[in-house]
Amino acid sequence: MTATPERRNYQTATFLISAPTLAKCPSDRGVEIAFAGRSNAGKSSAINALTQQRALARTSKTPGRTQLINFFTLQNDEQLRLVDLPGYGYAKVPEAMKKEWQAHLADYLQRRRSLAGLILLMDVRHPLSDFDIQLLEMADDRALPVHILLTKADKLKQGPAKASLQQVRQRLAEWEDLVSVQLFSALKRQGLDQACSVMDRWMMAE
């Protein structure tokens, strides 16, 4: 009989530390869930919605503001963490800096042992960029589960939104054992319970 995951109180998330590189990250113990996505995919808004906080993750009208690996603790327990990874692909920064961010992001995904799962955010209108696929391949290499949030679902009517969801599922059929997908809207608070349930299950890796 499968145990029911304990519901974590994501409202208790508090900032712990920002790290420029893997070497500066907190001790690689406990369990953490990371959030990644293009700089205009609504990653910060999603984190704030899931934690029911207005400004835990910084949002900006200028995509690409998250340039560090940001760690948050849950329930005052440094062994339970959420991680906001640098955005990619859109930021108006020098190409050399983009490559440096992406190198640190890849280093984290490939080597961080306490990482229990990756929440990958994609704009429902523009899913599966080349770099999204690269992240999925990295996750596949280490059998890391990925849950995709198709964000800004409120920007589409129900029919087109469901069609996009189905298209993403079809394209990722080869990864169905590791990858799950859902529609999500931080603005309308759509899909919060589903996403939290996935995170609860991963947190049981503790």
Contact map, one row per residue, 1 for C-alpha under 8 A:
11100000000000000000000000000000000000000000000000000000000000000000000000000000000000000000000000000000000000000000000000000000000000000000000000000000000000000000000000000000000000000000000000000000000000
11110000000000000000000000000000000000000000000000000000000000000000000000000000000000000000000000000000000000000000000000000000000000000000000000000000000000000000000000000000000000000000000000000000000000
11111000000000000000000000000000000000000000000000000000000000000000000000000000000000000000000000000000000000000000000000000000000000000000000000000000000000000000000000000000000000000000000000000000000000
01111100000000000000000000000000000000000000000000000000000000000000000000000000000000000000000000000000000000000000000000000000000000000000000000000000000000000000000000000000000000000000000000000000000000
00111110000000000000000000000000000000000000000000000000000000000000000000000000000000000000000000000000000000000000000000000000000000000000000000000000000000000000000000000000000000000000000000001001100100
00011111000000000000000000000000000000000000000000000000000000000000000000000000000000000000000000000000000000000000000000000000000000000000000000000000000000000000000000000000000000000000000000000001100100
00001111100000000000000000000000000000000000000000000000000000000000000000000000000000000000000000000000000000000000000000000000000000000000000000000000000000000000000000000000000000000000000000001001000000
00000111110000000000000000000000000000000000000000000000000000000000000000000000000000000000000000000000000000000000000000000000000000000000000000000000000000000000000000000000000000000000000000000001000000
00000011111110000000000000000000000000000000000000000000000000000000000001100000000000000000000000000000000000000000000000000000000000000000000000000000000000000000000000000000000000000000000000000000000000
00000001111110000000000000000000000000000000000001110000000000000000000001100000000000000000000000000000000000000000000000000000000000000000000000000000000000000000000000000000000000000000000000000000000000
00000000111110000000000000000000000000000000000001111000000000000000000000000000000000000000000000000000000000000000000000000000000000000000000000000000000000000000000000000000000000000000000000000000000000
00000000111111000000000000000000000000000000000000100000000000000000000011110000000000000000000000000000000000000000000000000000000000000000000000000000000000000000000000000000000000000000000000000000000000
00000000111111100000000000000000000000000000000000100001000000000000000111110000010000000000000000000000000000000000000000000000000000000000000000000000000000000000000000000000000000000000000000000000000000
00000000000111110000000000000000000000000000000000000001000000000000000111010000000000000000000000000000000000000000000000000000000000000000000000000000000000000000000000000000000000000000000000000000000000
00000000000011111000000000000000000000000000000000000001000000000000011110000000000000000000000000000000000000000000000000000000000000000000000000000000000000000000000000000000000000000000000000000000000000
00000000000001111100000000000000000000000000000000000000000000000000011110000000000000000000000000000000000000000000000000000000000000000000000000000000000000000000000000000000000000000000000000000000000000
00000000000000111110000011000000000000000000000000000000000000000000011100000000000000000000000000000000000000000000000000000000000000000000000000000000000000000000000000000000000000000000000000000000000000
00000000000000011111000010000000000000000000000000000000000000000001111000000000000000000000000000000000000000000000000000000000000000000000000000000000000000000000000000000000000000000000000000000000000000
00000000000000001111110110000000000000000000000000000000000000000001110000000000000000000000000000000000000000000000000000000000000000000000000000000000000000000000000000000000000000000000000000000000000000
00000000000000000111110100000000000000000000000000000000000000000011100000000000000000000000000000000001000000000000000000000000000000000000000000000000000000000000000000000000000000000000000000000000000000
00000000000000000011111110000000000000000000000000000000000000000001100000000000000000000000000000000001000000000000000000000000000000000000000000000000000000000000000000000000000000000000000000000000000000
00000000000000000011111110000000000000000000000000000000000000000000000000000000000000000000000000000001001100000000000000000000000000000000000000000000000000000000000000000000000000000000000000000000000000
00000000000000000000111110000000000000000000000000000000000000000000000000000000000000000000000000000000000000000000000000000000000000000000000000000000000000000000000000000000000000000000000000000000000000
00000000000000000011111111000000000000000000000000000000000000000000000000000000000000000000000000000000000000000000000000000000000000000000000000000000000000000000000000000000000000000000000000000000000000
00000000000000001110111111110000000000000000000000000000000000000000100000000000000000000000000000000000000000000000000000000000000000000000000000000000000000000000000000000000000000000000000000000000000000
00000000000000001000000111110000000000000000000000000000000000000000000000000000000000000000000000000000000000000000000000000000000000000000000000000000000000000000000000000000000000000000000000000000000000
00000000000000000000000011111000000000000000000000000000000000000000000000000000000000000000000000000000000000000000000000000000000000000000000000000000000000000000000000000000000000000000000000000000000000
00000000000000000000000011111100000000000000000000000000000000000000000000000000000000000000000000000000000000011100000000000000000000000000000000000000000000000000000000000000000000000000000000000000000000
00000000000000000000000000111110000000000000000000000000000000000000000000000010000000000000000000000000000000001100000000000000000000000000000000000000000000000000000000000000000000000000000000000000000000
00000000000000000000000000011111000000000000000000000000000000000000000000000111000000000000000000000000000000000100000000000000000000000000000000000000000000000000000000000000000000000000000000000000000001
00000000000000000000000000001111100000000000000000000000000000000000000000000011100000000000000000000000000000000111000000000000000000000000000000000000000000000000000000000000000000000000000000000000001011
00000000000000000000000000000111110000000000000000000000000000000000000000000011111000000000000000000000000000000111100000000000000000000000000000000000000000000000000000000000000000000000000000000000001000
00000000000000000000000000000011111000000000000000000000000000000000000000000000111000000000000000000000000000000011111000000000000000000000000000000000000000000000000000000000000000000000000000000010011000
00000000000000000000000000000001111100000000000000000000000000000000000000000000011110000000000000000000000000000010111000000000000000000000000000000000000000000000000000000000000000000000000000000000000000
00000000000000000000000000000000111110000010000000000000000000000000000000000000011110000000000000000000000000000000011110000000000000000000000000000000000000000000000000000000000000000000000000000000000000
00000000000000000000000000000000011111000010000000000000000000000000000000000000000111100000000000000000000000000000011110000000000000000000000000000000000000000000000000000000000000000000000000000000000000
00000000000000000000000000000000001111111010000000000000000000000000000000000000000000110000000000000000000000000000000111000000000100000000000000000000000000000000000000000000000000000000000000000000000000
00000000000000000000000000000000000111111010000000000000000000000000000000000000000000111100000000000000000000000000000011000000000100000000000000000000000000000000000000000000000000000000000000000000000000
00000000000000000000000000000000000011111110000000000000000000111000000000000000000001111110000000000000000000000000000000000000000000000000000000000000000000000000000000000000000000000000000000000000000000
00000000000000000000000000000000000011111110000000000000000000110000000000000000000000000100000000000000000000000000000000100000000000000000000000000000000000000000000000000000000000000000000000000000000000
00000000000000000000000000000000000011111110000000000000000000000000000000000000000000000000000000000000000000000000000011100000000000000000000000000011000000000000000000000000000000000000000000000000000000
00000000000000000000000000000000000000111111110000000000000000000000000000000000000000000000000000000000000000000000000010100000000000000000000000000011000000000000000000000000000000000000000000000000000000
00000000000000000000000000000000001111111111111000000000000000000000000000000000000000000000000000000000000000000000000010000000000000000000000000000000000000000000000000000000000000000000000000000000000000
00000000000000000000000000000000000000000111111100000000111000000000000000000000000100000000000000000000000000000000000000000000000000000000000000000000000000000000000000000000000000000000000000000000000000
00000000000000000000000000000000000000000111111110000000101000000000000000000000000000000000000000000000000000000000000000000000000000000000000000000000000000000000000000000000000000000100000000000000000000
00000000000000000000000000000000000000000111111111000000000000000000000000000000000000000000000000000000000000000000000000000000000000000000000000000010000000000000000000000000000000001100000000000000000000
00000000000000000000000000000000000000000011111111100001100000000000000000000000000000000000000000000000000000000000000000000000000000000000000000000000000000000000000000000000000000000000000000000000000000
00000000000000000000000000000000000000000001111111111111100000000000000000000000000000000000000000000000000000000000000000000000000000000000000000000000000000000000000000000000000000000000000000000000000000
00000000000000000000000000000000000000000000111111111100000000000000000000000000000000000000000000000000000000000000000000000000000000000000000000000000000000000000000000000000000000000100100100000000000000
00000000011000000000000000000000000000000000011111111000000000000000000000000000000000000000000000000000000000000000000000000000000000000000000000000000000000000000000000000000000000000000000100010000000000
00000000011110000000000000000000000000000000001111111001000000000000000000000000000000000000000000000000000000000000000000000000000000000000000000000000000000000000000000000000000000000000000000000000000000
00000000011000000000000000000000000000000000000111111100000000000000000000000000000000000000000000000000000000000000000000000000000000000000000000000000000000000000000000000000000000000000000000000000000000
00000000001000000000000000000000000000000000000111111111000000000000000000000000000000000000000000000000000000000000000000000000000000000000000000000000000000000000000000000000000000000000000000000000000000
00000000000000000000000000000000000000000000000110011111000000000000000000000000000000000000000000000000000000000000000000000000000000000000000000000000000000000000000000000000000000000000000000000000000000
00000000000000000000000000000000000000000000000100001111111000000000000000000000000000000000000000000000000000000000000000000000000000000000000000000000000000000000000000000000000000000000000000000000000000
00000000000011100000000000000000000000000000001100101111110000000000000000000000000000000000000000000000000000000000000000000000000000000000000000000000000000000000000000000000000000000000000000000000000000
00000000000000000000000000000000000000000001101100000011111000000000000000000000000100000000000000000000000000000000000000000000000000000000000000000000000000000000000000000000000000000000000000000000000000
00000000000000000000000000000000000000000001000000000011111100001100000000000000000000000000000000000000000000000000000000000000000000000000000000000000000000000000000000000000000000000000000000000000000000
00000000000000000000000000000000000000000001100000000010111110001000000000000000000000000000000000000000000000000000000000000000000000000000000000000000000000000000000000000000000000000000000000000000000000
00000000000000000000000000000000000000000000000000000000011111101000000000000000000000000000000000000000000000000000000000000000000000000000000000000000000000000000000000000000000000000000000000000000000000
00000000000000000000000000000000000000000000000000000000001111100000000000000000000000000000000000000000000000000000000000000000000000000000000000000000000000000000000000000000000000000000000000000000000000
00000000000000000000000000000000000000000000000000000000000111111000000000000000000000000010000000000000000000000000000000000000000000000000000000000000000000000000000000000000000000000000000000000000000000
00000000000000000000000000000000000000110000000000000000000111111000000000000000000000100111000000000000000000000000000000000000000000000000000000000000000000000000000000000000000000000000000000000000000000
00000000000000000000000000000000000000110000000000000000000001111110000000000000000001110111000000000000000000000000000000000000000000000000000000000000000000000000000000000000000000000000000000000000000000
00000000000000000000000000000000000000100000000000000000011101111110000000000000000000100010000000000000000000000000000000000000000000000000000000000000000000000000000000000000000000000000000000000000000000
00000000000000000000000000000000000000000000000000000000010000011111100000000000000111100000000000000000000000000000000000000000000000000000000000000000000000000000000000000000000000000000000000000000000000
00000000000000000001000000000000000000000000000000000000000000011111100000000000000011100000000000001000000000000000000000000000000000000000000000000000000000000000000000000000000000000000000000000000000000
00000000000000000111100000000000000000000000000000000000000000000111110000000000000011000000000000000000000000000000000000000000000000000000000000000000000000000000000000000000000000000000000000000000000000
00000000000000000111100010000000000000000000000000000000000000000111111000000000001111000000000000000000000000000000000000000000000000000000000000000000000000000000000000000000000000000000000000000000000000
00000000000000111110000000000000000000000000000000000000000000000001111100000000001110000000000000000000000000000000000000000000000000000000000000000000000000000000000000000000000000000000000000000000000000
00000000000000111100000000000000000000000000000000000000000000000000111110000000111100000000000000000000000000000000000000000000000000000000000000000000000000000000000000000000000000000000000000000000000000
00000000000011111000000000000000000000000000000000000000000000000000011111000000111000000000000000000000000000000000000000000000000000000000000000000000000000000000000000000000000000000000000000000000000000
00000000000111110000000000000000000000000000000000000000000000000000001111111111110000000000000000000000000000000000000000000000000000000000000000000000000000000000000000000000000000000000000000000000000000
00000000110111000000000000000000000000000000000000000000000000000000000111111101110000000000000000000000000000000000000000000000000000000000000000000000000000000000000000000000000000000000000000000000000000
00000000110110000000000000000000000000000000000000000000000000000000000011111001000000000000000000000000000000000000000000000000000000000000000000000000000000000000000000000000000000000000000000000000000000
00000000000111000000000000000000000000000000000000000000000000000000000011111100000000000000000000000000000000000000000000000000000000000000000000000000000000000000000000000000000000000000000000000000000000
00000000000000000000000000000000000000000000000000000000000000000000000011111111100000000000000000000000000000000000000000000000000000000000000000000000000000000000000000000000000000000000000000000000000000
00000000000000000000000000000100000000000000000000000000000000000000000011011111100000000000000000000000000000000000000000000000000000000000000000000000000000000000000000000000000000000000000000000000000000
00000000000000000000000000001111000000000000000000000000000000000000000010001111100000000000000000000000000000000000000000000000000000000000000000000000000000000000000000000000000000000000000000000000000000
00000000000000000000000000000111000000000000000000000000000000000000000011101111110000000000000000000000000000000000000000000000000000000000000000000000000000000000000000000000000000000000000000000000001001
00000000000000000000000000000011100000000000000000000000000000000000001111001111111000000000000000000000000000000000000000000000000000000000000000000000000000000000000000000000000000000000000000000000000000
00000000000010000000000000000001111000000000000000000000000000000000001111000001111100000000000000000000000000000000000000000000000000000000000000000000000000000000000000000000000000000000000000000000000000
00000000000000000000000000000001111000000000000000000000000000000000111100000000111110000000000000000000000000000000000000000000000000000000000000000000000000000000000000000000000000000000000000000000000000
00000000000000000000000000000000011100000001000000000000100000000100111000000000011111000000000000000000000000000000000000000000000000000000000000000000000000000000000000000000000000000000000000000000000000
00000000000000000000000000000000011100000000000000000000000000000111110000000000001111100000000000000000100000000000000000000000000000000000000000000000000000000000000000000000000000000000000000000000000000
00000000000000000000000000000000000100100000000000000000000000010111100000000000000111110000000000001100100000000000000000000000000000000000000000000000000000000000000000000000000000000000000000000000000000
00000000000000000000000000000000000111100000000000000000000000111110000000000000000011111010000000000000000000000000000000000000000000000000000000000000000000000000000000000000000000000000000000000000000000
00000000000000000000000000000000000011100000000000000000000000010000000000000000000001111110000001001100000000000000000000000000000000000000000000000000000000000000000000000000000000000000000000000000000000
00000000000000000000000000000000000001100000000000000000000000000000000000000000000000111110000001000000000000000000000000000000001000000000000000000000000000000000000000000000000000000000000000000000000000
00000000000000000000000000000000000001110000000000000000000000110000000000000000000000011111000000000000000000000000000000000000000000000000000000000000000000000000000000000000000000000000000000000000000000
00000000000000000000000000000000000000100000000000000000000001111000000000000000000000111111100001000000000000000000000000000000000000000000000000000000000000000000000000000000000000000000000000000000000000
00000000000000000000000000000000000000000000000000000000000000110000000000000000000000000111110000000000000000000000000000000000000000000000000000000000000000000000000000000000000000000000000000000000000000
00000000000000000000000000000000000000000000000000000000000000000000000000000000000000000011111011000000000000000000000000000000000000000000000000000000000000000000000000000000000000000000000000000000000000
00000000000000000000000000000000000000000000000000000000000000000000000000000000000000000001111111000000000000000000000000000000000000000000000000000000000000000000000000000000000000000000000000000000000000
00000000000000000000000000000000000000000000000000000000000000000000000000000000000000000000111111100000000000000000000000000000000000000000000000000000000000000000000000000000000000000000000000000000000000
00000000000000000000000000000000000000000000000000000000000000000000000000000000000000000000011111110000000000000000000000000000000000000000000000000000000000000000000000000000000000000000000000000000000000
00000000000000000000000000000000000000000000000000000000000000000000000000000000000000000000111111111000000000000000000000000000000000000000000000000000000000000000000000000000000000000000000000000000000000
00000000000000000000000000000000000000000000000000000000000000000000000000000000000000011010111111111100000000000000000000000000000000000000000000000000000000000000000000000000000000000000000000000000000000
00000000000000000000000000000000000000000000000000000000000000000000000000000000000000000000001111111110000000000000000000000000000000000000000000000000000000000000000000000000000000000000000000000000000000
00000000000000000000000000000000000000000000000000000000000000000000000000000000000000000000000111111111000000000000000000000000000000000000000000000000000000000000000000000000000000000000000000000000000000
00000000000000000000000000000000000000000000000000000000000000000010000000000000000001010000000011111111100000000000000000000000000000000000000000000000000000000000000000000000000000000000000000000000000000
00000000000000000000000000000000000000000000000000000000000000000000000000000000000001010000000001111111110000000000000000000000000000000000000000000000000000000000000000000000000000000000000000000000000000
00000000000000000000000000000000000000000000000000000000000000000000000000000000000000000000000000111111111000000000000000000000000000000000000000000000000000000000000000000000000000000000000000000000000000
00000000000000000001110000000000000000000000000000000000000000000000000000000000000000000000000000011111111100000000000000000000000000000000000000000000000000000000000000000000000000000000000000000000000000
00000000000000000000000000000000000000000000000000000000000000000000000000000000000011000000000000001111111110000000000000000000000000000000000000000000000000000000000000000000000000000000000000000000000000
00000000000000000000000000000000000000000000000000000000000000000000000000000000000000000000000000000111111111000000000000000000000000100100000000000000000000000000000000000000000000000000000000000000000000
00000000000000000000010000000000000000000000000000000000000000000000000000000000000000000000000000000011111111110000000000000000000000000000000000000000000000000000000000000000000000000000000000000000000000
00000000000000000000010000000000000000000000000000000000000000000000000000000000000000000000000000000001111111110000000000000000000000000000000000000000000000000000000000000000000000000000000000000000000000
00000000000000000000000000000000000000000000000000000000000000000000000000000000000000000000000000000000111111110010000000000000000000000110000000000000000000000000000000000000000000000000000000000000000000
00000000000000000000000000000000000000000000000000000000000000000000000000000000000000000000000000000000011111110000000000000000000000000110010000000000000000000000000000000000000000000000000000000000000000
00000000000000000000000000000000000000000000000000000000000000000000000000000000000000000000000000000000001111111000000000000000000000000000000000000000000000000000000000000000000000000000000000000000000000
00000000000000000000000000010000000000000000000000000000000000000000000000000000000000000000000000000000001111111110000000000000000000000000000000000000000000000000000000000000000000000000000000000000000000
00000000000000000000000000011000000000000000000000000000000000000000000000000000000000000000000000000000000000111111000000000000000000000000000000000000000000000000000000000000000000000000000000000000000000
00000000000000000000000000011111000000000000000000000000000000000000000000000000000000000000000000000000000000011111000000000000000000000000000000000000000000000000000000000000000000000000000000000000000000
00000000000000000000000000000011110000000000000000000000000000000000000000000000000000000000000000000000000010011111110000000000000000000000000000000000000000000000000000000000000000000000000000000000000000
00000000000000000000000000000011100000000000000000000000000000000000000000000000000000000000000000000000000000001111110000000000000000000000000110000000000000000000000000000000000000000000000000000000011010
00000000000000000000000000000001110000000000000000000000000000000000000000000000000000000000000000000000000000000011111000000000000000000000000111100000000000000000000000000000000000000000000000000010010000
00000000000000000000000000000000111100000000000000000000000000000000000000000000000000000000000000000000000000000011111100000000000000000000000111100000000000000000000000000000000000000000000000000000000000
00000000000000000000000000000000111100000000000000000000000000000000000000000000000000000000000000000000000000000000111110000000000000000000000001111000000000000000000000000000000000000000000000000000000000
00000000000000000000000000000000001110000000000000000000000000000000000000000000000000000000000000000000000000000000011111000000000100000000000001111000000000000000000000000000000000000000000000000000000000
00000000000000000000000000000000001111001110000000000000000000000000000000000000000000000000000000000000000000000000001111100000000000000000000000011110000000000000000000000000000000000000000000000000000000
00000000000000000000000000000000000011001000000000000000000000000000000000000000000000000000000000000000000000000000000111110111000000000000000000011110000000000000000000000000000000000000000000000000000000
00000000000000000000000000000000000000011100000000000000000000000000000000000000000000000000000000000000000000000000000011111110000000000000000000000111100000000000000000000000000000000000000000000000000000
00000000000000000000000000000000000000000000000000000000000000000000000000000000000000000000000000000000000000000000000001111110000000000000000000000111100000001001100000000000000000100000000000000000000000
00000000000000000000000000000000000000000000000000000000000000000000000000000000000000000000000000000000000000000000000000111110000000000000000000000000000100000001000000000000000000000000000000000000000000
00000000000000000000000000000000000000000000000000000000000000000000000000000000000000000000000000000000000000000000000001111111100000000000000000000000000000000000000000000000000000000000000000000000000000
00000000000000000000000000000000000000000000000000000000000000000000000000000000000000000000000000000000000000000000000001111111100000000000000000000100000000000000000100000000000000000000000000000000000000
00000000000000000000000000000000000000000000000000000000000000000000000000000000000000000000000000000000000000000000000001000111111110000000000000000000000000000000000100000000000000000000000000000000000000
00000000000000000000000000000000000000000000000000000000000000000000000000000000000000000000000000000000000000000000000000000111111110000000000000000000000000000000000000000000000000000000000000000000000000
00000000000000000000000000000000000000000000000000000000000000000000000000000000000000000000000000000000000000000000000000000001111111000000000000000000000000000000000000000000000000000000000000000000000000
00000000000000000000000000000000000000000000000000000000000000000000000000000000000000001000000000000000000000000000000000000001111111100000000000000000000000000000000000000000000000000000000000000000000000
00000000000000000000000000000000000011000000000000000000000000000000000000000000000000000000000000000000000000000000000100000001111111110000000000000000000000000000000000000000000000000000000000000000000000
00000000000000000000000000000000000000000000000000000000000000000000000000000000000000000000000000000000000000000000000000000001111111111000000000000000000000000000000000000000000000000000000000000000000000
00000000000000000000000000000000000000000000000000000000000000000000000000000000000000000000000000000000000000000000000000000000011111111100000000000000000000000000000000000000000000000000000000000000000000
00000000000000000000000000000000000000000000000000000000000000000000000000000000000000000000000000000000010000000000000000000000001111111110000000000000000000000000000000000000000000000000000000000000000000
00000000000000000000000000000000000000000000000000000000000000000000000000000000000000000000000000000000000000000000000000000000000111111111000001000000000000000000000000000000000000000000000000000000000000
00000000000000000000000000000000000000000000000000000000000000000000000000000000000000000000000000000000000000000000000000000000000011111111100000000000000000000000000000000000000000000000000000000000000000
00000000000000000000000000000000000000000000000000000000000000000000000000000000000000000000000000000000010011000000000000000000000001111111110000000000000000000000000000000000000000000000000000000000000000
00000000000000000000000000000000000000000000000000000000000000000000000000000000000000000000000000000000000011000000000000000000000000111111111111000000000000000000000000000000000000000000000000000000000000
00000000000000000000000000000000000000000000000000000000000000000000000000000000000000000000000000000000000000000000000000000000000000011111111110000000000000000000000000000010010000000000000000000000000000
00000000000000000000000000000000000000000000000000000000000000000000000000000000000000000000000000000000000000000000000000000000000000001111111100000000000000000000000000000000000000000000000000000000000000
00000000000000000000000000000000000000000000000000000000000000000000000000000000000000000000000000000000000001000000000000000000000000000111111100000000000000000000000000000000000000000000000000000000000000
00000000000000000000000000000000000000000000000000000000000000000000000000000000000000000000000000000000000000000000000000000000000000000011111110000000000000000000000000000000010000000000000000000000000000
00000000000000000000000000000000000000000000000000000000000000000000000000000000000000000000000000000000000000000001110000000000000000000011111111000000000000000000000000000000010000000000000000000000000000
00000000000000000000000000000000000000000000000000000000000000000000000000000000000000000000000000000000000000000001110000000000000000000011001111100000000000000000000000000000011000000000000000000000000000
00000000000000000000000000000000000000000000000000000000000000000000000000000000000000000000000000000000000000000000111100000000000000010010000111110000000000000000000000000000011100000000000000000000000000
00000000000000000000000000000000000000000000000000000000000000000000000000000000000000000000000000000000000000000000111100000000000000000000000011111000000000000000000000000000001111000000000000100100000000
00000000000000000000000000000000000000000000000000000000000000000000000000000000000000000000000000000000000000000000001111000000000000000000000001111100000000000000000000000000001111000000000000000000000000
00000000000000000000000000000000000000000000000000000000000000000000000000000000000000000000000000000000000000000000001111000000000000000000000000111110000000000000000000000000000011110000000000100000000000
00000000000000000000000000000000000000000000000000000000000000000000000000000000000000000000000000000000000000000000000011110010000000000000000000011111100000000000100000000000000011110000000000000000000000
00000000000000000000000000000000000000001100010000000000000000000000000000000000000000000000000000000000000000000000000011110000000000000000000000001111100000000000000000000000000000111100000000000000000000
00000000000000000000000000000000000000001100000000000000000000000000000000000000000000000000000000000000000000000000000000110000000000000000000000000111111100000000000000000000000000011110000000000000000000
00000000000000000000000000000000000000000000000000000000000000000000000000000000000000000000000000000000000000000000000000110000000000000000000000000111111100001000000000000000000000111000000000000000000000
00000000000000000000000000000000000000000000000000000000000000000000000000000000000000000000000000000000000000000000000000000000000000000000000000000001111110000000000000000000000000001011000000000000000000
00000000000000000000000000000000000000000000000000000000000000000000000000000000000000000000000000000000000000000000000000000000000000000000000000000001111110000000000000000000000000000000000000000000000000
00000000000000000000000000000000000000000000000000000000000000000000000000000000000000000000000000000000000000000000000000001000000000000000000000000001111111111000000000000000000000000000000000000000000000
00000000000000000000000000000000000000000000000000000000000000000000000000000000000000000000000000000000000000000000000000000000000000000000000000000000011111111000000000000000000000000000000000000000000000
00000000000000000000000000000000000000000000000000000000000000000000000000000000000000000000000000000000000000000000000000000000000000000000000000000000000111111100000000000000000000000000000000000000000000
00000000000000000000000000000000000000000000000000000000000000000000000000000000000000000000000000000000000000000000000000000000000000000000000000000000000111111110000000000000000000000000000000000000000000
00000000000000000000000000000000000000000000000000000000000000000000000000000000000000000000000000000000000000000000000000000000000000000000000000000000000111111111000000000000000000000000000000000000000000
00000000000000000000000000000000000000000000000000000000000000000000000000000000000000000000000000000000000000000000000000010000000000000000000000000000100111111111100000000000000000100000000000000000000000
00000000000000000000000000000000000000000000000000000000000000000000000000000000000000000000000000000000000000000000000000000000000000000000000000000000000001111111110000000000000000100000000000000000000000
00000000000000000000000000000000000000000000000000000000000000000000000000000000000000000000000000000000000000000000000000000000000000000000000000000000000000111111111000000000000000000000000000000000000000
00000000000000000000000000000000000000000000000000000000000000000000000000000000000000000000000000000000000000000000000000011000000000000000000000000000000000011111111100000000000000000000000000000000000000
00000000000000000000000000000000000000000000000000000000000000000000000000000000000000000000000000000000000000000000000000010000000000000000000000000100000000001111111110000000000011100000000000000000000000
00000000000000000000000000000000000000000000000000000000000000000000000000000000000000000000000000000000000000000000000000000000000000000000000000000000000000000111111111000000000000000000000000000000000000
00000000000000000000000000000000000000000000000000000000000000000000000000000000000000000000000000000000000000000000000000000000000000000000000000000000000000000011111111100000000000000000000000000000000000
00000000000000000000000000000000000000000000000000000000000000000000000000000000000000000000000000000000000000000000000000000011000000000000000000000000000000000001111111110000000010000000000000000000000000
00000000000000000000000000000000000000000000000000000000000000000000000000000000000000000000000000000000000000000000000000000000000000000000000000000000000000000000111111111001000110000000000000000000000000
00000000000000000000000000000000000000000000000000000000000000000000000000000000000000000000000000000000000000000000000000000000000000000000000000000000000000000000011111111000000000000000000000000000000000
00000000000000000000000000000000000000000000000000000000000000000000000000000000000000000000000000000000000000000000000000000000000000000000000000000000000000000000001111111100000000000000000000000000000000
00000000000000000000000000000000000000000000000000000000000000000000000000000000000000000000000000000000000000000000000000000000000000000000000000000000000000000000000111111111001000000000000000000000000000
00000000000000000000000000000000000000000000000000000000000000000000000000000000000000000000000000000000000000000000000000000000000000000000000000000000000000000000000011111111000000000000000000000000000000
00000000000000000000000000000000000000000000000000000000000000000000000000000000000000000000000000000000000000000000000000000000000000000000000000000000000000000000000000111111100000000000000000000000000000
00000000000000000000000000000000000000000000000000000000000000000000000000000000000000000000000000000000000000000000000000000000000000000001000000000000000000000000000000011111111000000000000000000000000000
00000000000000000000000000000000000000000000000000000000000000000000000000000000000000000000000000000000000000000000000000000000000000000000000000000000000000000000000010011111111100000000000000000000000000
00000000000000000000000000000000000000000000000000000000000000000000000000000000000000000000000000000000000000000000000000000000000000000000000000000000000000000000000000000111111000000000000000000000000000
00000000000000000000000000000000000000000000000000000000000000000000000000000000000000000000000000000000000000000000000000000000000000000001001111000000000000000000000000000011111100000000000000000000000000
00000000000000000000000000000000000000000000000000000000000000000000000000000000000000000000000000000000000000000000000000000000000000000000000011110000000000000000000000010011111110000000000000000000000000
00000000000000000000000000000000000000000000000000000000000000000000000000000000000000000000000000000000000000000000000000000000000000000000000001110000000000000000000010000001011111000000000000000000000000
00000000000000000000000000000000000000000000000000000000000000000000000000000000000000000000000000000000000000000000000000000000000000000000000000111100000000000000100110000000001111100000000000000000000000
00000000000000000000000000000000000000000000000000000000000000000000000000000000000000000000000000000000000000000000000000000000000000000000000000111100000000000000100000000000000111110000001000000000000000
00000000000000000000000000000000000000000000000000000000000000000000000000000000000000000000000000000000000000000000000000010000000000000000000000001110100000001100100000000000000011111000011000000000000000
00000000000000000000000000000000000000000000000000000000000000000000000000000000000000000000000000000000000000000000000000000000000000000000000000001111100000000000000000000000000001111100111100000000000000
00000000000000000000000000000000000000000000010000000000000000000000000000000000000000000000000000000000000000000000000000000000000000000000000000000011110000000000000000000000000000111111111000000000000000
00000000000000000000000000000000000000000000110010000000000000000000000000000000000000000000000000000000000000000000000000000000000000000000000000000011000000000000000000000000000000011111110000000000000000
00000000000000000000000000000000000000000000000000000000000000000000000000000000000000000000000000000000000000000000000000000000000000000000000000000001010000000000000000000000000000001111110000000000000000
00000000000000000000000000000000000000000000000000000000000000000000000000000000000000000000000000000000000000000000000000000000000000000000000000000000010000000000000000000000000000001111110000000000000000
00000000000000000000000000000000000000000000000010000000000000000000000000000000000000000000000000000000000000000000000000000000000000000000000000000000000000000000000000000000000000011111111100000000000000
00000000000000000000000000000000000000000000000000000000000000000000000000000000000000000000000000000000000000000000000000000000000000000000000000000000000000000000000000000000000000111111111100000000000000
00000000000000000000000000000000000000000000000000000000000000000000000000000000000000000000000000000000000000000000000000000000000000000000000000000000000000000000000000000000000001111000111111100000000000
00000000000000000000000000000000000000000000000011000000000000000000000000000000000000000000000000000000000000000000000000000000000000000000000000000000000000000000000000000000000000010000111111110000000000
00000000000000000000000000000000000000000000000000000000000000000000000000000000000000000000000000000000000000000000000000000000000000000000000000000000000000000000000000000000000000000000001111111000000000
00000000000000000000000000000000000000000000000000000000000000000000000000000000000000000000000000000000000000000000000000000000000000000000000000000000000000000000000000000000000000000000001111111100000000
00000000000000000000000000000000000000000000000000000000000000000000000000000000000000000000000000000000000000000000000000000000000000000000000000101000000000000000000000000000000000000000001111111110000000
00000000000000000000000000000000000000000000000001000000000000000000000000000000000000000000000000000000000000000000000000000000000000000000000000000000000000000000000000000000000000000000000111111111000000
00001010000000000000000000000000000000000000000000000000000000000000000000000000000000000000000000000000000000000000000000000000000000000000000000000000000000000000000000000000000000000000000011111111100000
00000000000000000000000000000000000000000000000000000000000000000000000000000000000000000000000000000000000000000000000000000000000000000000000000100000000000000000000000000000000000000000000001111111110000
00000000000000000000000000000000100000000000000000000000000000000000000000000000000000000000000000000000000000000000100000000000000000000000000000000000000000000000000000000000000000000000000000111111111000
00001111000000000000000000000000000000000000000000000000000000000000000000000000000000000000000000000000000000000000000000000000000000000000000000000000000000000000000000000000000000000000000000011111111100
00001100000000000000000000000000000000000000000000000000000000000000000000000000000000000000000000000000000000000000000000000000000000000000000000000000000000000000000000000000000000000000000000001111111110
00000000000000000000000000000000100000000000000000000000000000000000000000000000000000000000000000000000000000000001100000000000000000000000000000000000000000000000000000000000000000000000000000000111111110
00000000000000000000000000000011100000000000000000000000000000000000000000000001000000000000000000000000000000000001000000000000000000000000000000000000000000000000000000000000000000000000000000000011111111
00001100000000000000000000000000000000000000000000000000000000000000000000000000000000000000000000000000000000000000000000000000000000000000000000000000000000000000000000000000000000000000000000000001111111
00000000000000000000000000000010000000000000000000000000000000000000000000000000000000000000000000000000000000000001000000000000000000000000000000000000000000000000000000000000000000000000000000000000111111
00000000000000000000000000000110000000000000000000000000000000000000000000000001000000000000000000000000000000000000000000000000000000000000000000000000000000000000000000000000000000000000000000000000001111
